[in-house]
Amino acid sequence: MENGNEQSRTSIVIPSLITICNAVCGFIALTLIAGSLEGSEIPKLAQLNKAAWFILCGMLFDVFDGRIARATGSASSIGAHLDSLSDLVTFGLAPAGLSLALYHASVSGSVIKPLVWLFGLAYFLGALLRLARFNAEHNPDEGSDGHLAFKGMPTPGAAGVIAGLVLVYFWLDQWNSWELELIAAEKPESVSQIVSLIPHFLPYVCFLLGYSMVSNRLIYPHVGSRFFTRGQSFDVFVSVVFGGTLIVFFVEPVVCISFLIYMMLPMIRPILRLFSGRSVRETS
């Protein structure tokens, strides 16, 4: 009996620790963002690049905490609320702060600066309302097959768009990776012009993502459930292998493009359905 109780306590603690690691990643990202505001020098600005990586690191913990909880039979209401609070820090506060910090460090003399804070607030409120609605409608004991799609863009997906754009910004701005040096030894002027546009558009992307997270009309697939559900086809396995290879060698552009495609899925969904003929069950 004692062994059974110990195993039960362990099965509850492990998913909670993984969830807390997600929150810790968000906290570290926020501290890096706050540190970058002390000055706009290159060493300070580079901290935003690290903050984006910690947001993505938090996603890895977010993917596995729920699955481990369900696999060990330790899913609970407390764990669900802890997960939402962690998501609010890592995928709500941190991305909004990241976009604002990069904008104010890179853009000067803009007439829309007062609106930029409102755009960042719109993103944060979208994440807050989205997580509150999900908690109210979601059953923590529901299996992974219980929801294969989300009403509104999930907060990790929205955070991935912001983090991916920031990673590409520094990737192209620094121009010191081997794949870029194969294209040109020095950064072309046209690339510099394109890179400079990213901080300008980030606030608008935040506003769009804020709406996407709370919209009932936009349906997004649950990527984790689809990839980890039993009986996956060989094509899915091949996609994971080759996708992982691309991420290893071209991590910044692959991450950015993947999340941008995910953001636009509701717009291209009718076209995909014509080719696949599959239907997706809509849940929260």
C-alpha positions in Angstrom: 0.0 0.0 0.0 2.8 2.4 0.9 4.5 1.7 -2.4 1.3 2.4 -4.2 1.0 5.8 -2.4 4.6 6.7 -3.2 4.0 5.9 -6.9 0.8 8.0 -6.8 2.6 10.9 -5.3 5.5 10.6 -7.7 3.1 10.5 -10.7 1.5 13.7 -9.5 4.8 15.5 -8.7 6.5 14.8 -12.0 4.0 16.5 -14.3 3.8 19.5 -11.9 7.5 19.9 -12.0 7.5 19.9 -15.8 4.8 22.5 -15.7 6.8 24.6 -13.3 9.8 24.3 -15.6 7.6 26.0 -18.3 6.9 28.9 -15.9 10.6 29.2 -15.0 11.4 29.5 -18.7 8.9 32.3 -18.9 10.3 34.0 -15.9 13.9 33.9 -17.3 12.6 35.3 -20.6 11.0 38.2 -18.7 14.2 38.9 -16.8 16.1 39.0 -20.1 13.6 41.3 -21.6 13.7 43.6 -18.6 17.5 43.6 -18.7 17.4 44.7 -22.4 15.5 47.8 -21.5 18.4 49.2 -19.6 20.1 50.1 -22.9 20.0 49.6 -26.6 23.6 48.5 -27.0 24.2 45.2 -28.9 24.9 43.1 -25.8 21.7 44.4 -24.2 19.6 43.9 -27.4 21.0 40.4 -27.8 19.2 39.3 -24.6 16.0 39.5 -26.6 17.3 36.7 -28.8 17.9 34.6 -25.7 14.4 35.4 -24.4 12.9 34.1 -27.6 14.8 30.8 -27.1 13.5 30.4 -23.6 9.9 30.9 -24.8 10.4 28.1 -27.2 12.0 26.0 -24.5 8.9 26.5 -22.4 6.9 25.0 -25.2 8.8 21.7 -25.0 7.8 21.4 -21.3 4.2 22.4 -22.2 4.0 19.6 -24.7 4.9 16.9 -22.3 3.4 17.8 -19.0 -0.2 17.1 -19.9 0.7 13.9 -21.8 2.7 12.6 -18.8 -0.1 13.5 -16.5 -2.7 11.6 -18.5 -0.3 8.6 -19.1 0.2 8.3 -15.3 -3.4 8.9 -14.5 -2.5 12.0 -12.4 -4.4 14.7 -14.4 -6.2 17.0 -12.0 -7.9 20.4 -11.8 -5.0 21.8 -9.9 -2.6 20.6 -12.6 -4.8 22.2 -15.3 -4.8 25.6 -13.5 -1.1 25.4 -12.9 -0.5 24.8 -16.5 -2.7 27.8 -17.5 -0.9 30.1 -15.1 2.5 28.9 -16.5 1.2 29.4 -20.0 0.1 32.9 -19.2 3.6 33.8 -18.0 5.6 32.1 -20.8 3.1 32.5 -23.8 1.2 35.6 -22.6 3.4 38.1 -20.8 6.8 37.1 -22.2 5.9 37.4 -26.0 4.1 40.7 -25.4 7.1 42.1 -23.6 9.4 40.7 -26.2 7.7 42.4 -29.1 7.5 45.7 -27.2 11.1 45.6 -26.1 12.4 44.9 -29.7 10.2 47.6 -31.1 11.3 50.3 -28.7 15.0 49.3 -29.0 14.9 49.3 -32.8 12.4 52.0 -33.8 12.8 55.7 -33.1 10.7 58.7 -33.9 7.5 56.7 -34.7 4.1 58.4 -34.3 2.4 55.2 -33.3 4.5 54.5 -30.2 1.5 55.2 -27.9 -0.5 52.6 -29.8 2.3 50.0 -29.6 1.6 49.5 -25.9 -2.1 48.9 -26.7 -1.2 46.3 -29.3 1.0 44.5 -26.7 -1.9 44.7 -24.2 -4.3 43.3 -26.8 -2.0 40.2 -27.1 -1.8 39.7 -23.4 -5.5 40.1 -22.8 -6.2 37.7 -25.7 -3.9 35.1 -24.0 -5.6 35.8 -20.6 -9.1 35.4 -21.9 -8.2 32.4 -24.1 -6.7 30.5 -21.1 -9.7 31.4 -18.9 -12.2 30.1 -21.4 -10.1 27.0 -22.0 -10.1 26.2 -18.2 -13.9 26.8 -18.0 -14.6 24.4 -20.9 -11.9 21.8 -20.6 -12.1 18.6 -18.6 -8.6 17.7 -17.2 -9.6 14.0 -17.2 -10.3 14.1 -20.9 -7.9 11.9 -23.0 -5.6 13.3 -25.6 -8.0 12.1 -28.3 -10.8 14.2 -26.7 -9.8 17.4 -28.5 -8.1 17.4 -31.8 -8.7 21.1 -32.5 -8.9 24.4 -30.7 -11.4 27.2 -30.9 -9.0 30.1 -31.3 -5.3 30.0 -31.7 -3.6 28.2 -28.7 -1.3 30.5 -26.7 1.9 28.4 -27.5 1.2 28.8 -31.2 0.8 32.6 -30.8 3.9 32.9 -28.8 5.8 30.8 -31.4 4.9 33.4 -34.0 6.4 36.2 -32.0 9.5 34.2 -30.9 10.1 32.9 -34.4 10.0 36.4 -35.9 12.4 37.6 -33.3 14.8 34.7 -34.0 14.8 35.4 -37.7 15.4 39.1 -37.0 18.6 38.4 -35.1 19.5 35.5 -37.5 19.4 37.8 -40.5 20.7 40.9 -38.7 23.9 39.2 -37.4 24.5 37.2 -40.7 27.1 35.0 -39.1 25.7 31.5 -39.6 27.2 29.1 -42.1 24.1 28.8 -44.3 23.8 32.5 -44.7 27.5 32.9 -45.5 27.1 30.4 -48.3 24.6 32.8 -49.9 26.8 35.9 -49.4 29.9 36.7 -47.4 28.4 40.0 -46.2 24.8 40.9 -45.5 23.2 42.4 -48.6 21.6 45.8 -48.2 18.2 44.4 -49.3 18.3 42.0 -46.4 19.0 44.8 -44.0 16.0 46.7 -45.3 13.8 43.6 -44.8 15.1 42.9 -41.4 14.4 46.5 -40.2 10.7 46.0 -41.0 10.2 43.1 -38.5 10.2 45.3 -35.4 7.8 47.7 -37.1 5.3 44.9 -37.8 5.6 43.0 -34.6 3.0 45.2 -32.7 0.5 44.7 -35.5 1.1 40.9 -35.4 0.5 41.0 -31.6 -2.9 42.7 -32.2 -3.8 40.1 -34.8 -2.7 37.2 -32.6 -4.7 38.7 -29.6 -7.8 38.4 -31.7 -6.9 35.0 -33.1 -6.6 33.5 -29.6 -10.2 34.4 -28.6 -12.0 34.0 -31.9 -14.6 31.2 -32.0 -14.5 31.3 -35.8 -10.9 30.3 -36.2 -10.2 26.5 -35.7 -6.7 25.3 -35.1 -5.5 21.7 -35.0 -4.1 20.2 -31.8 -0.6 19.4 -33.1 0.5 17.4 -30.1 -2.6 15.1 -30.2 -2.2 14.5 -33.9 1.4 13.6 -33.8 1.3 11.5 -30.6 -2.0 9.7 -31.2 -1.7 5.9 -31.7 -1.9 4.5 -35.2 0.0 7.3 -37.0 0.8 6.6 -40.6 4.2 6.1 -42.0 3.9 9.4 -43.8 3.6 11.2 -40.5 6.7 9.4 -39.2 8.7 10.5 -42.3 7.5 14.1 -41.9 8.7 14.1 -38.3 12.1 12.7 -39.2 12.8 15.1 -42.1 11.2 18.0 -40.2 13.6 17.4 -37.3 16.5 17.3 -39.7 15.5 20.7 -41.1 15.2 22.2 -37.6 18.6 21.0 -36.7 20.3 22.7 -39.6 18.0 25.6 -40.2 16.3 26.1 -36.9 15.5 29.9 -37.0 13.8 30.0 -40.5 12.0 26.6 -40.0 10.6 27.6 -36.6 9.4 31.0 -37.9 7.9 29.6 -41.1 6.2 26.7 -39.3 4.5 29.0 -36.8 3.5 31.5 -39.5 1.9 28.7 -41.5 0.1 27.5 -38.4 -1.2 31.0 -37.8 -2.6 31.1 -41.3 -4.1 27.6 -41.2 -7.8 28.7 -40.9 -7.4 30.7 -44.1 -5.9 27.8 -46.1 -7.9 25.1 -44.3 -10.6 24.8 -47.0 -7.9 24.2 -49.6 -6.3 21.5 -47.4 -9.7 19.8 -46.9 -10.2 19.5 -50.6 -7.0 17.4 -50.9 -7.3 15.5 -47.6 -11.1 15.0 -47.3 -10.7 14.9 -43.5 -12.9 16.6 -40.9 -11.7 18.0 -37.6 -13.8 17.8 -34.4 -14.1 21.3 -33.0 -13.5 21.7 -29.2 -11.9 24.2 -27.0 
